[in-house]
Amino acid sequence: MNRHIIKSRIGSDGILHITLPVGAADANREVQVTVEPIDPTTITQQEWHDFILSTAGSVPDPTFRRHQQGEYEPREELP
């Protein structure tokens, strides 16, 4: 039997479902399952900044429009 590595996501119910067909030749064998969380991919501050800039004006829907924003409510002056 060969070592198998699969990636799966735990459901919102907190249950991990795994289906791994290994073949009839390996039937009735004992196996060991190790659950190890995968670290989320991190990006640099510059990569995040570039991503945010790339989203400006990215709504491709020609019918999209920004509605009137109204007036600001009067607020007390800061001391």
C-alpha positions as CSV (number, residue, x, y, z in Angstrom):
1,M,0.0,0.0,0.0
2,N,1.3,3.4,-1.0
3,R,1.1,6.6,1.1
4,H,-1.7,8.9,0.0
5,I,-1.9,12.6,0.7
6,I,-5.2,14.3,0.1
7,K,-6.4,17.8,0.9
8,S,-10.0,18.3,2.1
9,R,-12.0,21.0,3.9
10,I,-13.8,20.5,7.1
11,G,-17.5,21.2,6.6
12,S,-19.4,24.0,8.4
13,D,-20.8,21.2,10.7
14,G,-17.3,20.5,11.9
15,I,-17.1,17.1,10.2
16,L,-14.4,16.0,7.8
17,H,-15.6,13.7,5.1
18,I,-13.0,11.7,3.2
19,T,-13.4,9.2,0.4
20,L,-10.3,7.5,-0.7
21,P,-10.6,4.5,-2.9
22,V,-7.4,2.4,-2.4
23,G,-8.3,-0.8,-4.3
24,A,-9.5,-4.3,-3.4
25,A,-6.0,-5.6,-2.8
26,D,-5.7,-3.4,0.3
27,A,-9.0,-4.4,1.8
28,N,-9.1,-5.3,5.5
29,R,-5.9,-3.5,6.2
30,E,-5.4,-1.2,9.2
31,V,-4.4,2.3,8.3
32,Q,-3.5,5.5,10.2
33,V,-5.1,8.9,9.5
34,T,-3.3,12.1,10.5
35,V,-5.2,15.4,10.4
36,E,-2.9,18.3,10.0
37,P,-4.2,21.9,9.3
38,I,-2.7,23.7,6.3
39,D,-1.3,27.1,7.1
40,P,-3.1,29.8,5.1
41,T,-1.1,31.4,2.3
42,T,0.3,34.7,3.4
43,I,1.0,37.6,1.1
44,T,3.2,40.6,1.6
45,Q,1.9,44.1,2.3
46,Q,3.0,45.1,-1.2
47,E,1.1,42.2,-2.8
48,W,-2.0,43.2,-0.8
49,H,-1.7,46.8,-1.9
50,D,-1.3,45.8,-5.5
51,F,-4.4,43.5,-5.3
52,I,-6.5,46.3,-3.8
53,L,-5.4,48.8,-6.5
54,S,-6.2,46.2,-9.2
55,T,-9.8,46.0,-8.0
56,A,-10.6,49.7,-8.6
57,G,-13.2,50.1,-11.2
58,S,-13.5,46.3,-11.7
59,V,-17.3,46.1,-11.7
60,P,-17.9,44.9,-15.3
61,D,-21.7,45.3,-15.2
62,P,-22.7,48.3,-17.4
63,T,-26.0,48.7,-15.5
64,F,-24.2,49.1,-12.2
65,R,-24.6,52.6,-10.7
66,R,-23.9,54.3,-7.5
67,H,-27.0,55.7,-5.8
68,Q,-27.2,59.1,-4.2
69,Q,-25.5,59.1,-0.9
70,G,-27.7,61.7,0.8
71,E,-26.5,64.3,3.3
72,Y,-24.4,63.8,6.3
73,E,-26.1,64.3,9.7
74,P,-24.9,67.3,11.7
75,R,-22.3,66.3,14.3
76,E,-20.8,68.1,17.3
77,E,-17.6,69.8,16.7
78,L,-14.5,68.2,18.2
79,P,-12.9,70.2,21.1
